[in-house]
Amino acid sequence: MYSYFLTIYSLVLFASDVNAYSSGSPDAFCQYDRLDGRNVILRPGHNVRPRNPAPHGYRLETGQFNPKSLRVTLRAAPNDYFRGFFVQATRADFPLEAINRPAYGTFRPLDANSQARRCRAAVGGVGGITHTNNRDKNVVSFDWYPPASCNLGNVQFVATVVKQYNEYWVDVRSPNVTGIGFQGERGILCQLYNDPFNTGIQQEVIRLLSQQQQQQGQQQGQQQQARTAG
Ligand SMILES: *[C@@H]1O[C@H](CO)[C@@H](O)[C@H](O)[C@H]1NC(C)=O
């Protein structure tokens, strides 16, 4: 549990690389050193602006839970293509550019066209997925695993889709996915999933974890004493 949480605090240097990323978004695409350095709108390092709000014809679709994962598919129109992409799960209807926008869960590729990417905001999960090559693609699918036993409310997948180096769109959204996770009360770690940048919750989690560590340490000490005495 402790190492799971530590990933939030591990410092990851933000590499500002401006290549074409023919082999997917860089490792640090979804990471950041300081919150205000976060690439929250998932914009590639290309020196051009996204084409939004021009129509694009790309669709982000979701299947049924099976039983623990959800199949996600990014699709171009029948005679169209994309070369690059980056997909994240986030809170439904939450603005892309909100600096405290959460990223949820873990992605797993289904074929050699995609690879998972860590996202710091994903609280220990592998919060994103990207392409591995710049061949023309009409469709790509992968699986998403929500964090276990957290009620996330409504979730939406959000994509950055790159057709060519100077032609890409951000904020391509799936329909809402509802009923994710159990419907009971949110544990403290779930609260952190829902509000990963809330320093009050972060401090409370750190306090509970260090308390837990101390208790474990004391128990071990007592066991040792019991063995020595016996
Ligand atoms: C999607 O989820 C958001 C946030 O829970 C909600 O406000 C909105 O009404 C939902 N939209 C649809 C179409 O269900």
The ligand as an ORCA input file, in Angstrom:
! r2SCAN-3c Opt
* xyz 0 1
  C     -22.387     12.485    -17.743
  O     -21.881     12.582    -16.418
  C     -21.946     13.878    -15.873
  C     -21.209     13.866    -14.540
  O     -21.696     12.890    -13.676
  C     -23.397     14.300    -15.752
  O     -23.483     15.595    -15.216
  C     -24.035     14.277    -17.140
  O     -25.400     14.571    -17.039
  C     -23.852     12.918    -17.789
  N     -24.297     12.994    -19.173
  C     -25.104     12.085    -19.701
  C     -25.451     12.293    -21.132
  O     -25.537     11.141    -19.068
*
